[in-house]
Amino acid sequence: MAKSLRTFFKQPQTKALIQKFKKAGLRLSEPDPSPQGLPLSGKTFVFTGELSHLSRGQAVEIVRALGGDVSSNVSKGVDFVVAGEHPGSKLQKAKKLKLKILNQEEFEGMIHAHSKS
């Protein structure tokens, strides 16, 4: 696939098309891969228990899309522990470490507030 992309961009007609776009005012740039500036940038989440409105995978995707990180381990470096129904031992460890614990509604409120900004 990479070879095909290189071939495509080396073709004279592709180069001419890119020049037309540039003359028309289109500026091509790569997106900033750093999550800095995103609402959850620098925040780490851990999920425990079952979420009723989101799958675990969806919740992880949302956190990452908003710049946050997700861990499977509870530690002092975790900012939020999201406790769904039937949480496991992670909740007890989070309480011992005095971490910020969010229930599902609090987590959803947080992500909805940030996804609107």
ROLUMGU-768587 format. One record per atom (N, C-alpha, C): residue number from 1; residue in one letter; x, z, y. Coordinates in steps of 0.2 Angstrom, whole numbers. Example, Ala and Ser with C-alpha at 12.3 -4.5 7.8 and 13.67 -1.06 7.14 Angstrom:
BEGIN
SITE,1,A,66,39,-28 $
SITE,1,A,62,39,-22 $
SITE,1,A,66,39,-16 $
SITE,2,S,64,35,-11 $
SITE,2,S,68,36,-5 $
SITE,2,S,64,39,0 $
***
This chain:
BEGIN
SITE,1,M,4,0,-6 $
SITE,1,M,0,0,0 $
SITE,1,M,4,0,6 $
SITE,2,A,10,4,6 $
SITE,2,A,14,4,12 $
SITE,2,A,17,-2,13 $
SITE,3,K,19,-6,8 $
SITE,3,K,22,-13,9 $
SITE,3,K,17,-17,12 $
SITE,4,S,11,-17,10 $
SITE,4,S,6,-21,13 $
SITE,4,S,5,-20,20 $
SITE,5,L,5,-14,22 $
SITE,5,L,4,-12,29 $
SITE,5,L,10,-15,33 $
SITE,6,R,16,-14,31 $
SITE,6,R,22,-16,34 $
SITE,6,R,21,-24,35 $
SITE,7,T,19,-27,30 $
SITE,7,T,18,-35,30 $
SITE,7,T,13,-37,35 $
SITE,8,F,8,-33,35 $
SITE,8,F,2,-34,40 $
SITE,8,F,5,-34,47 $
SITE,9,F,8,-28,49 $
SITE,9,F,11,-27,56 $
SITE,9,F,17,-32,58 $
SITE,10,K,20,-35,53 $
SITE,10,K,25,-40,55 $
SITE,10,K,23,-47,56 $
SITE,11,Q,17,-48,54 $
SITE,11,Q,14,-55,55 $
SITE,11,Q,13,-57,62 $
SITE,12,P,15,-63,64 $
SITE,12,P,14,-65,71 $
SITE,12,P,7,-64,74 $
SITE,13,Q,2,-66,70 $
SITE,13,Q,-5,-65,73 $
SITE,13,Q,-7,-58,74 $
SITE,14,T,-4,-53,70 $
SITE,14,T,-5,-46,71 $
SITE,14,T,-2,-44,77 $
SITE,15,K,4,-46,78 $
SITE,15,K,8,-44,84 $
SITE,15,K,5,-47,91 $
SITE,16,A,2,-53,90 $
SITE,16,A,-2,-56,96 $
SITE,16,A,-8,-52,97 $
SITE,17,L,-12,-50,92 $
SITE,17,L,-18,-46,93 $
SITE,17,L,-16,-39,97 $
SITE,18,I,-11,-36,94 $
SITE,18,I,-9,-30,98 $
SITE,18,I,-7,-31,105 $
SITE,19,Q,-4,-36,106 $
SITE,19,Q,-2,-38,113 $
SITE,19,Q,-8,-39,118 $
SITE,20,K,-13,-42,115 $
SITE,20,K,-20,-43,118 $
SITE,20,K,-23,-37,120 $
SITE,21,F,-23,-32,115 $
SITE,21,F,-26,-26,116 $
SITE,21,F,-22,-22,121 $
SITE,22,K,-16,-22,121 $
SITE,22,K,-12,-19,127 $
SITE,22,K,-13,-22,134 $
SITE,23,K,-14,-28,134 $
SITE,23,K,-16,-32,140 $
SITE,23,K,-23,-30,143 $
SITE,24,A,-27,-28,138 $
SITE,24,A,-34,-26,140 $
SITE,24,A,-34,-19,142 $
SITE,25,G,-29,-15,141 $
SITE,25,G,-28,-8,143 $
SITE,25,G,-29,-3,137 $
SITE,26,L,-29,-6,131 $
SITE,26,L,-29,-1,125 $
SITE,26,L,-22,2,124 $
SITE,27,R,-21,8,124 $
SITE,27,R,-15,12,123 $
SITE,27,R,-15,15,116 $
SITE,28,L,-11,13,112 $
SITE,28,L,-11,16,105 $
SITE,28,L,-6,22,105 $
SITE,29,S,-8,27,102 $
SITE,29,S,-3,33,101 $
SITE,29,S,-5,37,95 $
SITE,30,E,-1,40,92 $
SITE,30,E,-2,44,86 $
SITE,30,E,-5,51,88 $
SITE,31,P,-10,53,84 $
SITE,31,P,-13,60,86 $
SITE,31,P,-8,65,85 $
SITE,32,D,-9,70,89 $
SITE,32,D,-5,76,89 $
SITE,32,D,-6,80,83 $
SITE,33,P,-1,80,78 $
SITE,33,P,-2,83,72 $
SITE,33,P,-2,91,72 $
SITE,34,S,0,94,78 $
SITE,34,S,0,101,79 $
SITE,34,S,-7,104,80 $
SITE,35,P,-9,109,77 $
SITE,35,P,-15,112,79 $
SITE,35,P,-15,116,85 $
SITE,36,Q,-10,116,89 $
SITE,36,Q,-10,120,95 $
SITE,36,Q,-15,118,100 $
SITE,37,G,-19,122,103 $
SITE,37,G,-24,120,107 $
SITE,37,G,-31,120,104 $
SITE,38,L,-31,120,97 $
SITE,38,L,-37,121,94 $
SITE,38,L,-40,128,94 $
SITE,39,P,-46,129,93 $
SITE,39,P,-49,136,94 $
SITE,39,P,-46,141,89 $
SITE,40,L,-45,139,83 $
SITE,40,L,-43,144,78 $
SITE,40,L,-35,144,77 $
SITE,41,S,-32,140,81 $
SITE,41,S,-24,139,81 $
SITE,41,S,-21,146,80 $
SITE,42,G,-17,147,75 $
SITE,42,G,-13,153,74 $
SITE,42,G,-17,158,70 $
SITE,43,K,-23,157,68 $
SITE,43,K,-27,162,65 $
SITE,43,K,-27,161,57 $
SITE,44,T,-27,166,53 $
SITE,44,T,-27,165,46 $
SITE,44,T,-33,168,43 $
SITE,45,F,-37,165,39 $
SITE,45,F,-43,167,36 $
SITE,45,F,-42,168,28 $
SITE,46,V,-45,173,25 $
SITE,46,V,-46,174,18 $
SITE,46,V,-53,174,16 $
SITE,47,F,-55,171,11 $
SITE,47,F,-62,171,9 $
SITE,47,F,-63,175,2 $
SITE,48,T,-68,179,2 $
SITE,48,T,-69,183,-4 $
SITE,48,T,-77,183,-5 $
SITE,49,G,-79,182,-11 $
SITE,49,G,-86,182,-13 $
SITE,49,G,-89,175,-12 $
SITE,50,E,-95,174,-13 $
SITE,50,E,-99,168,-13 $
SITE,50,E,-102,167,-6 $
SITE,51,L,-101,161,-3 $
SITE,51,L,-104,159,3 $
SITE,51,L,-111,156,1 $
SITE,52,S,-116,157,4 $
SITE,52,S,-123,154,2 $
SITE,52,S,-124,148,6 $
SITE,53,H,-121,147,12 $
SITE,53,H,-123,141,16 $
SITE,53,H,-117,135,15 $
SITE,54,L,-111,137,13 $
SITE,54,L,-106,133,13 $
SITE,54,L,-102,134,6 $
SITE,55,S,-99,129,4 $
SITE,55,S,-95,130,-2 $
SITE,55,S,-88,132,1 $
SITE,56,R,-84,135,-4 $
SITE,56,R,-78,138,-2 $
SITE,56,R,-73,132,1 $
SITE,57,G,-74,126,-2 $
SITE,57,G,-70,120,0 $
SITE,57,G,-72,118,7 $
SITE,58,Q,-79,118,9 $
SITE,58,Q,-81,116,15 $
SITE,58,Q,-79,121,21 $
SITE,59,A,-79,128,19 $
SITE,59,A,-77,133,24 $
SITE,59,A,-69,132,25 $
SITE,60,V,-65,131,20 $
SITE,60,V,-58,130,21 $
SITE,60,V,-57,124,26 $
SITE,61,E,-61,118,24 $
SITE,61,E,-60,112,29 $
SITE,61,E,-62,113,36 $
SITE,62,I,-67,117,37 $
SITE,62,I,-69,119,44 $
SITE,62,I,-64,123,47 $
SITE,63,V,-61,128,44 $
SITE,63,V,-56,132,47 $
SITE,63,V,-50,128,49 $
SITE,64,R,-48,124,44 $
SITE,64,R,-42,119,46 $
SITE,64,R,-43,114,51 $
SITE,65,A,-49,111,51 $
SITE,65,A,-51,107,56 $
SITE,65,A,-51,110,63 $
SITE,66,L,-52,116,64 $
SITE,66,L,-52,120,70 $
SITE,66,L,-45,123,71 $
SITE,67,G,-40,121,67 $
SITE,67,G,-33,123,69 $
SITE,67,G,-31,129,65 $
SITE,68,G,-35,133,61 $
SITE,68,G,-34,139,58 $
SITE,68,G,-30,137,51 $
SITE,69,D,-28,143,48 $
SITE,69,D,-25,142,41 $
SITE,69,D,-29,147,36 $
SITE,70,V,-29,145,30 $
SITE,70,V,-32,149,25 $
SITE,70,V,-27,151,20 $
SITE,71,S,-28,158,18 $
SITE,71,S,-23,160,13 $
SITE,71,S,-28,163,7 $
SITE,72,S,-25,163,1 $
SITE,72,S,-28,166,-5 $
SITE,72,S,-26,174,-6 $
SITE,73,N,-22,176,-2 $
SITE,73,N,-19,183,-2 $
SITE,73,N,-21,187,4 $
SITE,74,V,-23,193,3 $
SITE,74,V,-24,198,9 $
SITE,74,V,-17,201,10 $
SITE,75,S,-16,201,17 $
SITE,75,S,-10,204,19 $
SITE,75,S,-10,206,26 $
SITE,76,K,-6,209,29 $
SITE,76,K,-6,211,36 $
SITE,76,K,-6,205,41 $
SITE,77,G,-4,199,39 $
SITE,77,G,-3,193,42 $
SITE,77,G,-10,189,43 $
SITE,78,V,-15,192,39 $
SITE,78,V,-22,189,40 $
SITE,78,V,-26,191,45 $
SITE,79,D,-29,187,49 $
SITE,79,D,-33,189,55 $
SITE,79,D,-40,190,53 $
SITE,80,F,-43,187,48 $
SITE,80,F,-50,188,47 $
SITE,80,F,-51,187,39 $
SITE,81,V,-55,192,36 $
SITE,81,V,-57,191,29 $
SITE,81,V,-65,190,30 $
SITE,82,V,-67,184,27 $
SITE,82,V,-74,182,27 $
SITE,82,V,-76,185,20 $
SITE,83,A,-81,189,20 $
SITE,83,A,-84,192,14 $
SITE,83,A,-91,190,13 $
SITE,84,G,-92,186,8 $
SITE,84,G,-98,183,6 $
SITE,84,G,-101,188,1 $
SITE,85,E,-106,185,-3 $
SITE,85,E,-110,189,-8 $
SITE,85,E,-105,191,-14 $
SITE,86,H,-105,197,-17 $
SITE,86,H,-101,199,-22 $
SITE,86,H,-94,198,-21 $
SITE,87,P,-91,201,-16 $
SITE,87,P,-84,201,-14 $
SITE,87,P,-80,204,-20 $
SITE,88,G,-74,202,-20 $
SITE,88,G,-69,205,-25 $
SITE,88,G,-65,210,-22 $
SITE,89,S,-59,211,-26 $
SITE,89,S,-54,216,-24 $
SITE,89,S,-51,215,-17 $
SITE,90,K,-52,208,-15 $
SITE,90,K,-49,207,-8 $
SITE,90,K,-52,211,-2 $
SITE,91,L,-58,212,-3 $
SITE,91,L,-62,216,2 $
SITE,91,L,-59,223,3 $
SITE,92,Q,-58,226,-3 $
SITE,92,Q,-55,233,-3 $
SITE,92,Q,-48,233,0 $
SITE,93,K,-44,228,-2 $
SITE,93,K,-38,228,1 $
SITE,93,K,-38,227,9 $
SITE,94,A,-43,222,11 $
SITE,94,A,-43,221,18 $
SITE,94,A,-45,227,22 $
SITE,95,K,-50,231,19 $
SITE,95,K,-52,238,22 $
SITE,95,K,-46,242,22 $
SITE,96,K,-42,243,17 $
SITE,96,K,-36,247,17 $
SITE,96,K,-31,245,23 $
SITE,97,L,-30,239,24 $
SITE,97,L,-26,236,29 $
SITE,97,L,-29,236,36 $
SITE,98,K,-36,238,36 $
SITE,98,K,-39,238,42 $
SITE,98,K,-39,231,46 $
SITE,99,L,-41,226,42 $
SITE,99,L,-41,219,44 $
SITE,99,L,-48,218,47 $
SITE,100,K,-49,213,51 $
SITE,100,K,-56,211,54 $
SITE,100,K,-60,208,48 $
SITE,101,I,-65,211,46 $
SITE,101,I,-69,208,41 $
SITE,101,I,-76,205,44 $
SITE,102,L,-77,199,42 $
SITE,102,L,-83,195,45 $
SITE,102,L,-88,194,39 $
SITE,103,N,-94,195,40 $
SITE,103,N,-99,193,35 $
SITE,103,N,-100,185,36 $
SITE,104,Q,-104,182,32 $
SITE,104,Q,-105,175,32 $
SITE,104,Q,-108,173,39 $
SITE,105,E,-113,177,41 $
SITE,105,E,-116,175,48 $
SITE,105,E,-112,175,53 $
SITE,106,E,-107,180,54 $
SITE,106,E,-102,181,59 $
SITE,106,E,-97,175,59 $
SITE,107,F,-95,173,53 $
SITE,107,F,-91,168,52 $
SITE,107,F,-94,161,54 $
SITE,108,E,-100,160,52 $
SITE,108,E,-104,154,54 $
SITE,108,E,-105,154,62 $
SITE,109,G,-106,160,65 $
SITE,109,G,-107,160,72 $
SITE,109,G,-100,158,75 $
SITE,110,M,-95,160,73 $
SITE,110,M,-88,159,75 $
SITE,110,M,-87,152,75 $
SITE,111,I,-88,149,69 $
SITE,111,I,-86,141,69 $
SITE,111,I,-91,137,73 $
SITE,112,H,-97,139,73 $
SITE,112,H,-102,135,77 $
SITE,112,H,-100,135,84 $
SITE,113,A,-98,141,87 $
SITE,113,A,-96,142,94 $
SITE,113,A,-90,138,95 $
SITE,114,H,-85,138,91 $
SITE,114,H,-79,134,92 $
SITE,114,H,-80,127,91 $
SITE,115,S,-85,125,87 $
SITE,115,S,-85,117,86 $
SITE,115,S,-89,114,91 $
SITE,116,K,-93,118,95 $
SITE,116,K,-96,115,101 $
SITE,116,K,-92,115,107 $
SITE,117,S,-86,118,107 $
SITE,117,S,-82,118,113 $
SITE,117,S,-78,112,113 $
***
